[in-house]
Amino acid sequence: MVRLGLIGLGKMGVSHLAIMRTHPDAELVAVCDTTRYVIDTLAKYTGVEVYSDYKRMLREKQLDGVVIATPSRFHAEMVRDALEHGVHVFCEKPFCLDPDVGQRLADLARQRGLVNQVGYHYRFVSAFREAKRLIDGGALGRLHHFRAEAYGPVVLRPKNSTWRASKSEGGGCLYDYASHAIDLVNFLLGEPERVGGTVLNTIFSRDVEDEVYATLFLAGGVTGQIAANWSEDSHRKMSTKMSFWGTNGRLTVDRQETQLYVRDPSVASIPLKAGWTMSYTTGLSENQAFYLRGEEYSAQIDHFVRAIASGDTDTVSTFATAVATDRVAAMMKRDAAGLPEPAAASGLVASGSAAVSSPLPPSATLVRPVRAPWPALFRRARALVS
Ligand SMILES: NC(=O)c1ccc[n+]([C@@H]2O[C@H](COP(=O)([O-])OP(=O)(O)OC[C@H]3O[C@@H](n4cnc5c(N)ncnc54)[C@H](O)[C@@H]3O)[C@@H](O)[C@H]2O)c1
């Protein structure tokens, strides 16, 4: 049995709790949350051991792995503490608000040989995995353009008092919604080299953006657009869709199905037929031990448990791949603010360059303030008067 702990028992943590408690090869040993009534209720009705201080839980319990599902600004410090206790870590997305910090944690996990995974669950949706198989198999010929979209109803009125409404806590549509779409671009096509025309608009929120639009530029001349809007209640829950155009056809994928149009099947390295082929999630998905919110949430925890049991640290969604996603989000923030890319932005911190014992700066500097978009405003003002 893999001995697991869980930190954070909110919306996402409670989902993880249900999945972890029913996993046949895992034992949920202890949970931690700072909200008293949450842990009191859990202790009363489930009998699981509860903590209000995660550091104490890490010290007192011999955990194999921990799942971290706290508001995003806490991720970095909690991940570091868990890794330093020699505990394998599954952390919710977005990984870290500062990609440099995230890179140092990825290095630390690698140096310690610990399993590391981030909750980009779309990588476990069977339709997106099928899309990867088709793209990697050359179904589209030379791919030249894509579109990644994510819509859903999170912020539908001006008043919003949770951490999601606060920039410094990791709130906003970029981290909450667009990060999933960025991660899918990275997963399916590779990391963009640069971004342009980024728009971070508010609709109802005061401190964070509610919609995100940008153009992404990838190696080999591939371009794409990203669009995310979390104030969109024509969708009952978050809906993510990707479309790809290539010299040999077109592919559209969402969590429900893949729609593939192929001009010439012979150019691909996998068997295909000409014209349209549809595949549905019902036919593509493997059975899960416990079904909650789709197969992907269970599949990613199952993947984490299996990785711990086998010692295989090469998970589908590692800290390193999540840092790549954080890097693109950071590029989009700089682009929207009219700030230049720092010289080392694409490579960032060289692997292994940070001290293993201290992967984080002092906690006060963990969350970098977002700089005001003055340069962009000045440029626009100058353009207006000239
Ligand atoms: N993958 C997904 O689809 C998905 C969906 C929702 C949320 N998330 C991510 O999951 C994380 C949590 O989001 P949420 O919606 O569950 O938030 P939430 O506000 O519903 O829950 C957060 C919980 O963390 C607890 N907490 C706060 N500080 C703590 C501390 N120091 N120690 C222990 N517990 C603490 C809070 O009391 C609360 O119960 C975020 O990073 C978010 O981006 C991912």
The ligand as an ORCA input file, in Angstrom:
! r2SCAN-3c Opt
* xyz 0 1
  N      -6.951     20.735    -11.990
  C      -8.101     21.370    -11.884
  O      -9.004     21.188    -12.664
  C      -8.301     22.306    -10.736
  C      -9.600     22.706    -10.405
  C      -9.756     23.539     -9.308
  C      -8.660     23.961     -8.593
  N      -7.407     23.571     -8.979
  C      -6.227     24.023     -8.223
  O      -6.276     23.408     -6.933
  C      -5.771     24.313     -5.950
  C      -6.839     24.508     -4.891
  O      -7.998     25.080     -5.494
  P      -9.429     24.902     -4.823
  O     -10.420     25.326     -5.840
  O      -9.565     23.547     -4.241
  O      -9.335     25.991     -3.671
  P     -10.270     26.110     -2.394
  O     -10.177     27.537     -1.969
  O     -11.616     25.529     -2.669
  O      -9.558     25.166     -1.320
  C      -8.297     25.449     -0.784
  C      -8.213     24.758      0.568
  O      -6.872     24.921      1.052
  C      -6.961     25.175      2.448
  N      -5.737     25.842      2.875
  C      -5.361     27.126      2.678
  N      -4.155     27.335      3.239
  C      -3.758     26.165      3.799
  C      -2.599     25.761      4.533
  N      -1.615     26.602      4.789
  N      -2.532     24.485      4.971
  C      -3.542     23.606      4.716
  N      -4.663     23.946      4.032
  C      -4.770     25.205      3.581
  C      -8.214     26.059      2.586
  O      -8.709     26.049      3.923
  C      -9.153     25.379      1.611
  O      -9.919     24.364      2.213
  C      -5.389     25.594     -6.709
  O      -4.031     25.570     -7.000
  C      -6.201     25.509     -7.980
  O      -5.609     26.211     -9.052
  C      -7.219     22.733    -10.009
*
